[in-house]
Amino acid sequence: MRTIATSVTASATLTFLIVVSSASLVRAAAAPVEKVNASYGAISGSMLPIWVAKEARFFEKYGLDLNLVYISGGPRAIMSLIGGSVQFVNHSGMPALEAYQRGADTALIASPMNQLEHSLVVQKNITSVEQLRGKILGMSTAGSLTDVLLREGLRLNGIPEKDVTILPVGDLGARLSALQTGRLHGVIVAGVQTLAATKMGFKQLIDFSELPIEISGSGILVRRAYVMKNQETTLKFLKAWIEGIYLLKAKPEFGLGVLRKYVATQDTEVLNTIYGHYKDKLDTKPTPLGRVAKSMFYLLSRTNPDIPGGNPEGFVDARFINQLESAGFFDGMNRQYGK
């Protein structure tokens, strides 16, 4: 009888442990990951890292449930950041730097590319920069990166702003559409739209990558108040986003598939050109640089004389990238994906 009782007790205990263990596993599996909101600011290959990270489910891998939205125009994106609608913005650093200089707690915490990818494309009957005088040119929104760059590009080519009319038109698609209808003589575009415009018969008149301008064209922007309270979340976000850079470089077919989805084109030539360009340009260790902030501030001060001075280098916060480096994250990525 004792043997039977002992056996029953042991069996009941084992069953209880299995039930408890299973319940714990179910609870662990069902534990919600942390929800965060992020935006990207262009239909351009410069946004590939966040697209790839999203499609590869890297944010879930690091414990985040990412809601990713497209917000066209830097000022709108930064308003959403400051207002708390999004916690991370993948965009040019220019609008966030202007907000910082005016007192906001915005910061640039990562920047994988400090070169411009913009072009001024024009009607095919315009063959020289001098012919821009008296013409109507389009950019996205007032105060945006395209606004600042267009004015500086004209200045560097000897065309005063007063000699042209500059209009806010909207996102890249809207600008290209306005060029097609003949409403505008030229527009500033970037990424896929440059190649698309030239294939449609329009002309690249100014290649901004050849100008002496250095900016953060695709950085991660945050509010200091948020990241200081949510440092682990910030590190998780950066890990996922950076792994997106590694994956797109290591797996061309995956990167091209993601690019095809987000830029909504099936043109193989366009896709391969964009992918090849950004595969080479994007840095896997995206440390933000003070000198780039100074360069951006110079541009801002030329087009916004009332912008407060101060210390633009303070806009840059490299602590999170430095923490990842110290923890061996980049070494691990290099081992996994190859340098």
Buried (B, 14 or more C-beta within 10 A) or exposed (E): EEEEEEEEEEEEEEEEEEEEEEEEEEEEEEEEBBEBBBBBBBBBBBBBBBBBBBBBEBBEBBBBEBBBEEBBBBBBBBBBBBEEEBBBBBBBBBBBBBBBBEEBBBBBBBBBBBBBBBBBBBBEEBEEBEBBEEBBBBBBBEBBBBBBBBBBBBEBBEBEEEEBEBBBBBBBBBBBBBBEEEEBBBBBBBBBBBBBBEEEEBBBBBBBEEBEBBBBBBBBBBBBEBBBEBEEBBBBBBBBBBBBBBBBBBBEEBBBEBBBEBBEBEBEEBBEBBBEBBBEBBEBBBBBBBEBBBBBBBBBBEBBEEBEEEEBEEBBBBBBBEBBBEEEBBEEBBEEBEE
